[in-house]
C-alpha cells in the first residue's frame, strides 16, 4: 500500500521537528546560566542540529517560530547574528 511510506515519512518529519523544538528549549534553559565557553558549545550544537534538518520542508509558521527561537538563543548566548 502506497500510503504507508507517506505516513512514515510524515511521522518521521514531525518527530524531527519536535526534537528540534525540545532541543531549542533545552539550549535556552542551559544557556541562561552557562559560562562563556559553554555558551559557545551550545551555539555550535545548535548549528549542528539545524544543519541536519531540512528547513525547506517547513511550513511558514514553523519557520517563523524557529527564527524567533534562533534570535532568542543568540541573545541569551551573546551571539551576533
Phi, psi and omega in degrees: 000128185291338185289329182302310179299325179295315179298315179298321179295316179295316179297320178296319178296314180296322177295317178298319178296318178298320179296318178299315179300315180294317178301315181300316178296321178293317178300318179295316181299312180290319184297332181295334182241007185278154172279174187299321181292323178290323177300319178297319179294321178298316180297317179298321178293321176300312180300315179300316180297318183287331178295332181277355185250130180275097183288349177292340181272357185283149169285159181304318183295323177292319179297319178298314180299313181295323177294320177297317179294323178297315178297316179298315180296317180297323177294312180300321183273352181073033180258128177279134178268000000 
